[in-house]
């Protein structure tokens, strides 16, 4: 028997197959049979299915669902060249569509399974859905995929794939009815890229409160032209002599060049450099900015189509402030809600404290920063996560000291980044924060807990 389940929509939008784990939804639909037209049978709708006898399937009294007409009951069923099914719904001119008999196949289920595009291995158990009267189901694969994603950071030499920030996957789906599994269908021709991120509904910053129009799809951040954006929540800053990187999506372009302009404090251009990047499509990339001129106060960075004869901009210009670090600085790294790299240097006096949660003695630091724009304040507040604290399994730090951390939150990992590029994993203790609306600039304080590290 042919497959009756159809994919109605995929989490792919205008060519962009990158999706934050918002959720990531496929819409599938049971479609028992396709009809060819609807006739007017004394004012009632008569469903016509050409060249097949289905009178045994559509019987008087059966409850059906007809696309364009809705739920109905069969009042007559006959065959002569074509199957004619009359229902107790007023005739309405309707194009071709599908009809489901909900009185038959009462054990109908749709099952979907997620597969790694690179290995073709299953990533988890099947998601089983029972369609409603209209036959439609929504399958959210984000819960499976996000268990394979994490927030991490390594200092790139130029641009490198962020191995744990995204995963390219596809689904297979199968229908079950009449105590039988029917055709297994793979959707490998339409893979999607799941990204470690969660786009807020209200992505805009006050006072506009604009709603992100593309759901979890990262269309706005998918390089195509100068309206597309980097994976940043605010115009970033870098601190001279300290690590810094920015993230972007690599879609379908075979070659991408980075154009970087450096300016001094008076707005004079110091350099205009074009650098070819290392290609790897359908991945999240992070990129550093190379050598910063000693007189640079601001950078403007964009991406261009490297295969074009004339420079063709494929992402908006990003302005980056260059700052000099103060004393007692703490540079934090985290993943913003878009899945992009985020940094902030807390460079005022820091408070230390020892506290005793759950019978443990731990060291915490309270970090301060002020003179923040509202977008900076809101972006830094993404450090505040109320999710569960996860303890790592015992690690022999005497043998492997590449990562210093003992706990993390299940939706993010925050690191202190040292000037050399080494890192220490910390967790942020969530707390209420408020702006100082009487002022044009704002301040923030963040409390972090340092790891307990032991050698086995």
Secondary structure, 3 states (H helix, E strand, C coil): CCCCEEEEECCCECCECEEECCCCEEEEEECCEEECEEEEECCEEEEEEECCCCCCCCCCCCEEEECCCEEEEEEEEEECCEEEEEEEEECCCCCCEEEEECCCCCCCEEEEEEEECCCCCECCCCEEECCCCCCEEEEECHHHHHHHCCCCCCCCCCEEECCCCEEEEEEEEEEEECCEEEEEEECHHHCEEEECCCCCCCCCCCCCCCCCCCCCECHHHCCCCCCCCCCCCCCCEEECCCCCCEEEEECCCCCEEEEEEEECCCCCEEEEEEEECCCCCCEEEEECCCCCCCCCCEEEEEEEECCCCCCCECCCCEEEEEECCCCCCEEEEEECCCCCEEEEEECCCCEEEEECHHHCCEEEEEEEEEEECHHHHHHHHHHCCCCCEEECCCCCCCCCCCCECCEEECCECEEEECCCCCEEEEEEECCCCCCCCCCCCEEEEEEEECCCCCCC
